[in-house]
Each structure stands twice: as C-alpha cells, then as structure tokens.
Amino acid sequence: MDSTASAMTGFLSKREEFSFRPNYTVLGSVIFLLIGLVFFILLLTNVIPPI
C-alpha cells in the first residue's frame, strides 16, 4: 500500500519500526503454556502417574 502511494505521489513515507508490547492476554497465554509444559514433562518422566 505504501509503495503504491509513494509511486503515485512521489513522496516517500517513513517506515514505522515494530515494537512488541505484550498485554495481559499474551502474558496469560505464556504462563498457561509454561505450566502445561511442566505438567507434560512431569507426565513423560512418570513423576505424575498416568490414569
């Protein structure tokens, strides 16, 4: 989109740098993933017996 606009107008637009700002949803998902991985590893190593 930017390249089309700059080709038509002749003006170059500055690129906006990507900045990652995690919110509560991303933080909760990462924590849930880590807890799940810990339980999965414990299940594979027979620390937690399978049902």
Residue pairs with C-beta under 8 A, 6 or more apart in sequence:
2 13
5 11
5 13
6 12
6 13
22 30
39 48
42 48
43 50
